[in-house]
Amino acid sequence: MAQLDRYIAKNFLVGYFIAFFVLIGLCIMLDLFVNIDEFMEQSNQGMGKVLIHIAAYYGPQAALWFRHLAGIITVIAAVFSLARMTKNNELIAVMASGISLKRILAPILTLAVLLTGLQVIDEEVVIPRLASELTRGRDEVGMPRRYSFWFISDPKGNLFCGREYDESTGMLLNPFIVLRQQEPAAQRWSVIGQIDAEWAVYDAARQGWAFEKGRQMNVLPEDAVPTALTSVEPVDFFPSSLQPQEIALRRQEGYKSLLSLPQIETLLKNPGTRKTDMAELILQKHSRIVDPIMNLIMLMVALPVLIRRDPREIKSAILISFVTTTGCFIAVFLCKLFATESIGGRVLPELWVWAPVFLFLPIALLQIDSMKT
């Protein structure tokens, strides 16, 4: 049995790496074909520089695409290994030796579980570290970025705005901070002041922003006096854990999918996180558990279909396996699409993200149990 397991595992791994390079390469080629003009905007620097920029852009993107395609890659690897065994009539030889065809699934499922670990590492370690590169545009690779941002909250609930942040110098031009305080009884935020300055830089040693010609104005309580603002006070430093790299990430739409699970947990506990973002954060939190499970379920749904003793049936089996896998993929996509929507006045992202598991896991178990061995 050990020799048979090694043979099946070898076929599966060969198919896995072939599928990985083909699918990721196809994504790169299609995207490059459509957007080559954005890279060519820097052609005055020479073709060598353009090629370096292309590699620098698609390297991080490959990690992102792998996360989305990991389940499909596993299914294609299973198709490759089982189709080859069926074509060579090896399954008949296995049955003739008295071994159940269910036993053939063991090395494939074992390797699939181990390779799922690559997806988890990709999501929790690789992608968060590459988040700043993943938020760059194709025409921004190799160039210092300057951008504005508006009303990004720090852990204390203060809102940061900036007309321009220069990544090359680390300087924030015309920063504006809305100082807020949460009222626990009313479950709302009240503005207690504002800070503006000519420019600011982040001081990592003191964990805060150092200002040039900073001014702070404090709002008096409503029951104090009917006037609006107190006198202006100079301020040269404001403590905050909101760092420039976090600003670069959070200004992008869909940045939550680039965060690690600990980062998501931090934002969920952050009192300054907007309620409109909470459902998306909860969705991302549960997706980190559900996505690897669903990839394994998709494989379990496809495998029993691929076990065929007659080589003439393998083409139809491959077609059926891809149809069922596509059905799983579409179900997951639709559930995530509705997870952040209000239905009946309630938003239930946890229920929606786990729904495909409850739907397809029994189907996968029934298919494996009903296999003709």
N, C-alpha and C positions, 0 to 999 in steps of 0.2 A: 504493500500500500504506500510506503514511503516513496518508492520510485514513481508510482503513478501520481502521487501528490506533487512531487517535484516537476514532473512533466507538465501537468496541468498548470501549475503555478508559473512555469517558464513561459508557456504559451500566453497566459493571461498578462504577465508583465510586459512581454513583447508587444502585445496588442495595446496595452495601456500607454506605453511610451510612444508608439506610432500614432495613436489617436490624439495624444496630448500635443505632439508637434504639428500634426496635420491641422487640428482645429484651431490652435493658437496661431499657427502660421497663416491660416485662412483668414482669421479675424484681422491680423496685422495687414495682410495684403489688401483686403477689401477696404479697410479704413484708410490705408495709405493711398490707394487708388482714388478715393473720393476726396481726400484732403491734401494731396501732394502739393497743391499750390500754396498752402500755408507754410510749409517747410521751405519752399522755394523763395519765399520773401527774403530769406537771409542768404540767397545764392551768391551775393556779392562777396561773402566771406570765403567762397570756394566750396567745391563739391565735397571735399573731405569734411569740412565743418558741418555741412548739411547732413551727411551720413551719420556723423557723431550725434547730431541733434535728434535724428530719427531713432537711433538706438537708445538715446537717453529718454526719449518720450515713451517708446513702446516697451522698454524694459519694465518699468513700473506698471504699465497697463496690462502686461501679460499676467501679472499677479492678480489683478482685478478680474480679468476674463477667466482665469483658472477657477476662481471662486464660483462663478456662475456656471461653468461648464464641467465642473468636477463630476457631477452625477452622470452626465451624458458620456463623458470619457470612460467611466467605469462600465457603463452598459455596452459601449462599442468594444471595449476590451473583452468582455464576456462573449459578445457575438463573434469576435475574431477567433477566440480560442475554441469555442464549442462548434462553430461552423467548420473549422479545420478538422476537428476530431470526427465530426459527422461525415464530412466529405471522404475521409480516409477509412470510413467504416470502423473506427476505433471504439465507438460506443457499443457496437455489437460484440466486439472482443471483450470489452469490460463486462457486459452482461453474461457472456458465455463462461466467464471465470467465476460467476456467482456473486459479483459485486453489484449492489443496488446503484441505479443511476443517481439516486439522491446523494450518494457518497461523493460523486463527482463535484457536487456543489460546495462541499466543505472547503477545499483550498481556495476556491474563488471568493466565497463569502469571507473567509479569514483574511485574505489579502485586501478585500474591499474595505473591511473594518480598519486595517492598518493604514491603508492609503487615505482613508477618511481623516486620519490624523494629520495628513499633509494639508487638507482643506482647513482644519482647525488652526494649524500653525499659520497658514496663509492669512486667515481672517484676524487672528488675535495678535500676531507678532509682525508679519511682513507688511500687510496693508497699512496698519496704523503708523508704522515707521516711514512708509512711503507716502503718507497722506499729503504732505506739502507738494510732492512731485505730481501726485495724481490730480491736484487741483490746478495745475498749470495748463494753459492752452497750448496748442501745437506751435503757435507763433511766439510763445513766451519762453521756450526752452533755450537755455544758455544766455538768457537776458535777465537783468534785474527787474523785479516787478514793482510797480507803483499802483496802488489801488486805494479807493475810499471804502469806508464801511459805516454802518449806521445801526445804533441801538443794539449792540451786542452786550449781554449781561455778564457780569462777573459772579462769583459764588455768593457775594453779599447782596446781589440784586441791583447794583449800580449799572447804568447803561452807558456804554462807551460809543462815541462817534469820532470819526476822523476824516478830514477832507482828503488827505493823501498820506499813505504810509510807504516809505521807500525801504525795501528789503536790503538793498546794498549798504545803506548807511544806518539802518535801524532807527530812522528819525520819523516821528509822527507829526505831521504839519497840522496846526490849528485843531488840537484835540478839544473835545467837548464831552464832559461827563455829567450825566444827570444822577444826582445823589438821591437814593430812595431808602425808605424804611418801611418794613412790613408791619402792618397792624394786625396782630393775631386775632383779636376779637372780631374785626370786620373782614378778615381774610382778603385784605387788599393792600396795595402799595401806595404810600404817599410820598410826594416829592419834598425833600428837606433842603435841597440846595443844588448848586451847579458849580462846575469848575471849567474854566477855559484857559488856554495858554497859546503862546506863539508856536511852540513846538515841544515835543516830549520824547524821551527815550526810556526804554525799559531797563531798570537796574536790577539785575538778577541777584546780586548780593543782598540787597535790601528787600527784594521781592515787591517791587512797585514801580511806579512811573515817576521819573524826575522831570520837572517842568522848567521851561524858560519863560519868565514873566507870567507865571500862573496867577490866576485870581479865583477866589472862592466866594460865592454868595450863598448865604444860608436863608432859607425860607422860615419865617416865624410861624409858630402854631396859629391856627385860625382863631382861637379864643384869646390870643395874647393882645394884638393890636390890629386894626383894620388895614395896616399897610402891607405891602407885598414883600419886599426884600430888606435884609439888613444891610449894613455898610459892607463894602467890598474889602476882603482880607487877602493879602498876598499868600501864596502857597507854592512851595517848591518841590513837594513830594506827596504822592498819594499811594498808600499801600494797596496792592491788589494782586491776586494770583493769576489774573488774565494776562497771558503772555502773547507776544507777537505771533508765534507760530500757531497758537490756538485761534487767533483772530483770522489769520490767513485761511484756516480750515473752515471756521464757522461762518464765514461770509459766503461760502459756496452752497448752492442748493443741493440737498441730498448728502450733506457732509456726515450725517449720522451713520450712514452705511460704511464709512471709513474708520469709525472708532472701534476700539477694542471693548470687550465686555466691562473691564474695570472703568474705562472712561465713560461708558454709557451709564453705569451705576452711579458714578460721580455726578453726572448731569441730572439723573433722576432725583438725587438727594439735594441738588442745588436749588435753594428757594427762589433763585432768580430765573430759573428755566420757565419759559412760557408754557401755559397750559396747552396751547395749540401744538407744542412740540412733544408733549408727554406721550401721546398715543404712538407717534412715530418711534420714540425712544423705547417704549415697551415692546413694540413690534420688532425692533432690531434686537432687543435683549432676548426675546423668545426665539427669534429666527436663528440665532447662533446655536441653539440646541436642536431646533426642528430641522434645519437644512441638512446637516449630516445624517439625521435619521431618515429623512425623506429620500436622500440619495441611495441609502441602503434598501429602502422599501422599493424604490424604482427598479433596482437590480433584482430584488426578490420577485417582483411582478414579472420581469422579463425572462428570468432564468428558466422557469418551468416550460415556457413556450419554446425555448431554444433546444431543449432536450428532445431530439428526434433520432430515431433509429434509421429511418429511410432518408438517404441523401437528397432524394427528390423533393422532400418536404421542407428542406432547410430554407429555401428562398421565401416561401410563404411564412415560415416561422420568424425569420428576420423582420419581415414587414410587420407582422403582428406585434413583435416585441417593441419595435420602434413606435408603433401606434399607441400601445399601452403606456410606454414611457413618455411619449408626448402628452398623453392625457394627464398623467401625473404632473408633468411640468406645467401644463396650462392651469390645472387645478390649484397648484401652489401659487402661481402668478395671480390668478383671480382672487384668491383668498387674501393675499397681501394687498391687493388693490383695494378691497373693501374693508380691510382691517382698520384703517384710520378714518373711515366714513361713519357718520352718525346715522344709525338705522333705528327707527322707533325712539329717537331721542337719546339713544345710548351708544357709546363707543366701546367695543369689546375686542381690542386687538389680540388679547390672549386666546380667546375662543376661535377667532378666524385663523390665526397662524397655526394652531394645533389641529384644525378641522381636517386637513388632508391626511394627517397621521391616523386619525380615528377612522377615516374613510378607506384608505388604501392598505393599512396594515392587516386587517382581517382578510382582505382580498388576496394579499400576498401569501398569507399563511394557508389559506384554502387552496390556492393554486399549487403550492409546494406539496401539500398533503395529498392532493388528487393526482399527482404525477404518476404516469405509467412507468414503472421501474422494471 
